[in-house]
Amino acid sequence: MTKCRISWSQTKTILAFLLNNGFLEMSKSKHPDGNGHERLMTVFRTTREGVVLLLALENVEFILKTEYAKDAYRLRHVATATL
């Protein structure tokens, strides 16, 4: 949340979307709290579908960073500006 610079409200919305669409699964698990006690924590795990989504997003990111994508954007922008 902090690294992405998003609010708790945005995080809840995104988590709900990912859970409802099967990209994440949620479970409860006991973890040591460092004081000799165990604490029940919520754990999110990426599903197989979530991994496929991540790979697809990485491909989109790669495509958008290439010169081809930059040139296509410039051409589209120039074409619409001249109409």
One Martini backbone bead per residue (centre of mass of N, CA, C, O) as a GRO file, in nm:
protein
   83
    1MET     BB    1   0.061   0.061  -0.024
    2THR     BB    2   0.300   0.254   0.015
    3LYS     BB    3   0.457   0.189  -0.251
    4CYS     BB    4   0.188   0.271  -0.428
    5ARG     BB    5   0.037   0.518  -0.314
    6ILE     BB    6  -0.224   0.413  -0.147
    7SER     BB    7  -0.507   0.379  -0.002
    8TRP     BB    8  -0.717   0.197   0.190
    9SER     BB    9  -0.960   0.223   0.006
   10GLN     BB   10  -0.816   0.129  -0.253
   11THR     BB   11  -0.720  -0.142  -0.145
   12LYS     BB   12  -1.000  -0.267  -0.092
   13THR     BB   13  -1.096  -0.253  -0.385
   14ILE     BB   14  -0.871  -0.423  -0.512
   15LEU     BB   15  -0.901  -0.677  -0.340
   16ALA     BB   16  -1.193  -0.737  -0.415
   17PHE     BB   17  -1.144  -0.775  -0.714
   18LEU     BB   18  -0.929  -1.005  -0.694
   19LEU     BB   19  -1.108  -1.201  -0.532
   20ASN     BB   20  -1.374  -1.205  -0.716
   21ASN     BB   21  -1.176  -1.300  -0.979
   22GLY     BB   22  -0.942  -1.514  -0.874
   23PHE     BB   23  -0.641  -1.380  -0.814
   24LEU     BB   24  -0.710  -1.423  -0.510
   25GLU     BB   25  -0.644  -1.556  -0.180
   26MET     BB   26  -0.788  -1.609   0.146
   27SER     BB   27  -0.639  -1.637   0.478
   28LYS     BB   28  -0.581  -1.780   0.792
   29SER     BB   29  -0.295  -1.720   1.018
   30LYS     BB   30  -0.045  -1.813   1.231
   31HIS     BB   31   0.179  -1.576   1.397
   32PRO     BB   32   0.445  -1.450   1.523
   33ASP     BB   33   0.496  -1.136   1.724
   34GLY     BB   34   0.780  -1.142   1.913
   35ASN     BB   35   0.633  -1.208   2.223
   36GLY     BB   36   0.541  -1.526   2.230
   37HIS     BB   37   0.304  -1.494   2.033
   38GLU     BB   38   0.008  -1.547   1.859
   39ARG     BB   39  -0.124  -1.433   1.542
   40LEU     BB   40  -0.396  -1.354   1.357
   41MET     BB   41  -0.373  -1.360   1.000
   42THR     BB   42  -0.392  -1.223   0.691
   43VAL     BB   43  -0.367  -1.407   0.378
   44PHE     BB   44  -0.230  -1.355   0.055
   45ARG     BB   45  -0.276  -1.536  -0.258
   46THR     BB   46  -0.173  -1.630  -0.557
   47THR     BB   47  -0.312  -1.744  -0.827
   48ARG     BB   48  -0.301  -1.873  -1.130
   49GLU     BB   49  -0.461  -1.635  -1.253
   50GLY     BB   50  -0.277  -1.418  -1.125
   51VAL     BB   51  -0.022  -1.494  -1.280
   52VAL     BB   52  -0.136  -1.443  -1.559
   53LEU     BB   53  -0.193  -1.145  -1.510
   54LEU     BB   54   0.097  -1.056  -1.448
   55LEU     BB   55   0.216  -1.140  -1.722
   56ALA     BB   56   0.034  -0.958  -1.894
   57LEU     BB   57   0.124  -0.690  -1.761
   58GLU     BB   58   0.421  -0.717  -1.839
   59ASN     BB   59   0.370  -0.711  -2.144
   60VAL     BB   60   0.240  -0.434  -2.156
   61GLU     BB   61   0.475  -0.280  -2.038
   62PHE     BB   62   0.678  -0.355  -2.256
   63ILE     BB   63   0.524  -0.239  -2.498
   64LEU     BB   64   0.503   0.061  -2.384
   65LYS     BB   65   0.836   0.089  -2.379
   66THR     BB   66   0.857   0.090  -2.666
   67GLU     BB   67   0.907   0.251  -2.961
   68TYR     BB   68   0.653   0.161  -3.104
   69ALA     BB   69   0.452   0.281  -2.903
   70LYS     BB   70   0.552   0.571  -2.921
   71ASP     BB   71   0.505   0.605  -3.227
   72ALA     BB   72   0.203   0.535  -3.230
   73TYR     BB   73   0.118   0.766  -3.047
   74ARG     BB   74   0.224   1.000  -3.218
   75LEU     BB   75   0.060   0.936  -3.473
   76ARG     BB   76  -0.220   0.955  -3.344
   77HIS     BB   77  -0.192   1.245  -3.241
   78VAL     BB   78  -0.142   1.378  -3.516
   79ALA     BB   79  -0.396   1.275  -3.664
   80THR     BB   80  -0.608   1.405  -3.464
   81ALA     BB   81  -0.500   1.704  -3.491
   82THR     BB   82  -0.563   1.728  -3.817
   83LEU     BB   83  -0.892   1.682  -3.818
   0.00000   0.00000   0.00000
